Amino acid sequence: SDVEGNLYITRYGKGTVVKMSPNGEILQEIDVLGAQPSNICFGGPDGRTAYVTEVESTRVVQFRVDRPGRSWQLMKSHQ
């Protein structure tokens, strides 16, 4: 999830990541260029890079997001 509580959900078999609001509304669907995304985490210098493992091509796909990941922000606040 990001700092605003939006969830990023990998859609294995469809090849996308869905950004969903805290009230369940789909805000965005991002194509990850492979049919089998399996996991996602946030990182980079500002916490706004999403890294997605993609099983079909055994690679890591990355894309930028509007807000930092929640776990990234928590980690940074404890340093």
Backbone torsions as a table, in degrees:
resi	resn	phi	psi	omega
1	SER	NA	160.1	176.9
2	ASP	-99.5	-178.8	-175.2
3	VAL	-67.0	-15.1	177.2
4	GLU	-95.9	2.8	178.2
5	GLY	87.9	5.3	176.0
6	ASN	-73.2	138.3	177.6
7	LEU	-95.4	143.8	172.9
8	TYR	-113.2	116.4	-171.9
9	ILE	-118.1	123.6	176.2
10	THR	-76.0	139.2	179.2
11	ARG	-112.1	87.7	-179.6
12	TYR	-62.5	127.9	-178.4
13	GLY	99.8	-27.7	177.2
14	LYS	-100.2	-26.4	177.6
15	GLY	81.7	30.5	179.5
16	THR	-134.8	166.6	169.3
17	VAL	-119.3	130.4	179.3
18	VAL	-103.7	132.4	172.3
19	LYS	-97.1	119.9	-175.8
20	MET	-120.8	134.1	-179.8
21	SER	-70.8	164.4	178.2
22	PRO	-58.8	-24.1	178.7
23	ASN	-94.0	8.6	173.6
24	GLY	93.8	5.1	179.6
25	GLU	-82.0	132.3	175.5
26	ILE	-75.3	118.7	-177.9
27	LEU	-95.6	-30.1	-175.3
28	GLN	-162.4	148.1	172.2
29	GLU	-128.0	123.6	-173.3
30	ILE	-112.0	125.4	177.5
31	ASP	-77.2	130.1	-179.6
32	VAL	-106.7	15.3	173.1
33	LEU	58.7	40.7	176.5
34	GLY	-177.3	151.4	-172.8
35	ALA	-83.0	-10.9	-169.9
36	GLN	-129.9	62.5	173.8
37	PRO	-69.0	138.0	-172.7
38	SER	-122.3	-25.9	-177.3
39	ASN	-154.6	157.4	-178.7
40	ILE	-141.9	144.7	172.6
41	CYS	-147.7	165.0	-178.6
42	PHE	-113.5	145.1	179.5
43	GLY	-166.2	-151.2	-175.2
44	GLY	84.3	172.9	-175.0
45	PRO	-61.3	-28.1	-178.5
46	ASP	-115.1	6.6	179.0
47	GLY	72.8	11.2	-176.5
48	ARG	-108.4	18.4	173.2
49	THR	-107.6	124.1	176.7
50	ALA	-95.1	134.0	177.3
51	TYR	-114.6	126.2	-177.2
52	VAL	-123.2	126.6	173.2
53	THR	-78.6	138.1	-178.3
54	GLU	-125.1	111.2	-170.9
55	VAL	-68.3	-42.9	-174.3
56	GLU	-56.8	-44.2	-178.3
57	SER	-105.7	7.1	-179.4
58	THR	45.5	56.9	179.2
59	ARG	-139.3	171.4	174.6
60	VAL	-111.6	124.5	178.8
61	VAL	-100.7	143.8	176.8
62	GLN	-130.7	150.1	174.5
63	PHE	-152.3	160.7	-178.6
64	ARG	-90.7	147.7	177.5
65	VAL	-125.1	165.2	-175.6
66	ASP	-74.4	-34.0	-174.8
67	ARG	-124.9	150.0	177.7
68	PRO	-64.2	154.2	173.6
69	GLY	-67.8	145.3	-177.6
70	ARG	-62.3	-47.1	-178.9
71	SER	-64.6	-35.3	176.8
72	TRP	-62.2	-45.3	-179.6
73	GLN	-64.6	-41.1	178.1
74	LEU	-62.2	-42.7	178.8
75	MET	-61.5	-45.0	-179.2
76	LYS	-64.4	-34.8	-177.9
77	SER	-72.8	-15.2	179.9
78	HIS	-102.8	12.0	179.4
79	GLN	-93.0	NA	NA
